């Protein structure tokens, strides 16, 4: 039934929209009429990983700022995608699921100087289980570098 509906929607013409009840002035302003297919879990996993500024790369970079490697198992990525499919939120819902999964660890990991790697499993996504944290007792804390006072004065005087 869903495939039949999708095929019918693909064949919609401007006249059909007018017959449905839309005013011709509005239909005339629609340059292109198209139908979109819903994304499946595999496509959502690709959206999480592949774009240049993908969410996975963004979160990985945030953790790298604290000197910690963030790793999502392939099964965890599938769990994130599956949750978005179940909620019927599509690609837009991925960020909320990622935030929900990582919220706790994002705030606790900077205060753990020995944390070296955080591994997110499907249980972290589905059941909010604690992620696996690999610690290195020899790791030195990461110090954030602020611009020196000397450099800040130069920028101010250039204005």
C-alpha positions as CSV (number, residue, x, y, z in Angstrom):
1,X,0.0,0.0,0.0
2,X,2.9,2.4,0.8
3,X,4.5,1.8,-2.5
4,X,1.2,2.4,-4.4
5,X,0.8,5.7,-2.5
6,X,4.4,6.7,-3.3
7,X,3.9,5.9,-7.0
8,X,0.7,7.9,-7.0
9,X,2.3,10.9,-5.3
10,X,5.1,10.9,-7.9
11,X,2.5,11.3,-10.6
12,X,0.8,14.4,-9.1
13,X,0.4,17.2,-11.6
14,X,-0.5,20.9,-10.9
15,X,-4.2,20.2,-12.1
16,X,-4.4,17.5,-9.4
17,X,-3.5,20.1,-6.7
18,X,-6.1,22.5,-7.9
19,X,-8.7,19.7,-7.9
20,X,-7.6,18.8,-4.3
21,X,-8.4,22.3,-3.2
22,X,-5.3,24.5,-3.5
23,X,-5.9,27.8,-5.2
24,X,-4.5,28.1,-8.7
25,X,-2.5,31.2,-7.8
26,X,-0.5,29.2,-5.3
27,X,-0.1,26.2,-7.5
28,X,1.2,28.5,-10.3
29,X,4.0,29.7,-8.0
30,X,5.3,26.2,-7.3
31,X,8.1,25.8,-9.8
32,X,8.7,22.1,-9.1
33,X,6.4,19.5,-7.6
34,X,8.2,16.5,-6.3
35,X,7.8,13.5,-4.0
36,X,10.3,12.5,-1.4
37,X,10.9,9.0,-0.2
38,X,11.4,8.4,3.5
39,X,15.0,7.5,4.6
40,X,15.8,4.1,5.8
41,X,18.2,3.2,8.6
42,X,21.1,2.6,6.2
43,X,20.7,6.0,4.6
44,X,20.6,7.6,8.1
45,X,23.8,5.9,9.1
46,X,25.4,7.3,5.9
47,X,24.1,10.8,6.9
48,X,25.8,10.4,10.3
49,X,29.2,9.4,8.8
50,X,29.8,10.7,5.3
51,X,29.2,14.4,4.9
52,X,32.2,16.7,5.3
53,X,30.7,18.2,8.5
54,X,28.8,15.1,9.6
55,X,27.5,15.0,13.2
56,X,29.8,12.1,14.0
57,X,32.8,14.2,12.8
58,X,31.6,17.2,14.8
59,X,31.3,15.2,18.1
60,X,34.6,13.5,17.5
61,X,36.3,16.9,17.1
62,X,34.6,18.2,20.3
63,X,36.0,15.2,22.2
64,X,39.4,15.6,20.6
65,X,39.6,19.1,22.1
66,X,39.7,17.4,25.5
67,X,42.3,14.9,24.3
68,X,39.7,12.0,24.1
69,X,39.0,9.8,21.2
70,X,35.2,9.2,20.6
71,X,34.3,5.9,19.0
72,X,30.9,4.8,17.9
73,X,30.6,1.1,17.2
74,X,28.8,0.3,13.9
75,X,26.0,-1.2,15.9
76,X,25.6,2.0,17.9
77,X,25.3,4.0,14.7
78,X,22.6,1.6,13.5
79,X,20.8,2.0,16.8
80,X,20.8,5.8,16.4
81,X,19.4,5.5,12.9
82,X,16.9,2.9,13.9
83,X,15.6,5.1,16.7
84,X,15.2,8.0,14.2
85,X,13.2,5.6,12.0
86,X,11.0,4.5,14.9
87,X,10.3,8.1,16.0
88,X,9.7,9.0,12.3
89,X,11.9,12.0,12.7
90,X,14.3,11.2,9.8
91,X,17.6,13.0,9.5
92,X,16.5,16.0,11.6
93,X,15.9,13.7,14.6
94,X,19.5,12.4,14.5
95,X,20.9,15.4,16.3
96,X,18.5,15.0,19.2
97,X,19.3,11.3,19.5
98,X,23.0,12.0,19.4
99,X,22.7,14.8,22.0
100,X,20.6,12.5,24.3
101,X,23.2,9.7,24.0
102,X,26.2,12.0,24.6
103,X,24.9,14.6,26.9
104,X,26.1,13.1,30.2
105,X,29.5,12.0,28.9
106,X,30.2,15.4,27.2
107,X,30.0,17.1,30.6
108,X,31.9,14.5,32.7
109,X,34.7,13.6,30.3
110,X,36.6,17.0,30.6
111,X,37.0,16.5,34.3
112,X,38.5,13.0,33.9
113,X,42.1,13.7,32.9
114,X,42.9,10.0,32.5
115,X,40.2,9.4,29.9
116,X,41.7,8.5,26.6
117,X,38.9,6.9,24.6
118,X,35.1,6.8,24.9
119,X,33.3,3.9,23.2
120,X,29.6,4.3,22.5
121,X,27.7,1.0,22.2
122,X,24.1,0.2,21.1
123,X,23.2,-0.1,24.8
124,X,24.3,3.5,25.3
125,X,21.9,4.6,22.6
126,X,18.9,2.4,23.5
127,X,19.1,2.0,27.2
128,X,21.2,5.1,28.2
129,X,23.9,2.8,29.6
130,X,27.2,4.3,30.5
131,X,29.7,4.2,27.6
132,X,32.9,2.3,27.9
133,X,35.8,4.6,28.9
134,X,39.4,3.6,28.3
135,X,41.7,5.3,30.8
136,X,45.4,5.9,30.7
137,X,47.0,6.7,34.1
138,X,50.0,8.2,32.4
139,X,48.0,10.7,30.3
140,X,48.7,14.3,31.0
141,X,45.7,16.7,31.3
142,X,45.0,18.9,28.2
143,X,45.4,22.6,28.8
144,X,43.5,25.1,26.7
145,X,45.7,27.8,25.2
146,X,44.3,31.3,25.3
147,X,45.9,34.1,23.2
148,X,48.6,35.8,25.1
149,X,48.0,39.3,26.4
150,X,50.7,40.6,24.1
151,X,48.8,39.3,21.0
152,X,45.5,40.6,22.2
153,X,46.9,44.2,22.5
154,X,48.2,44.1,18.9
155,X,44.8,43.2,17.6
156,X,43.1,46.0,19.5
157,X,45.6,48.6,18.3
158,X,45.2,47.5,14.7
159,X,41.6,48.7,14.7
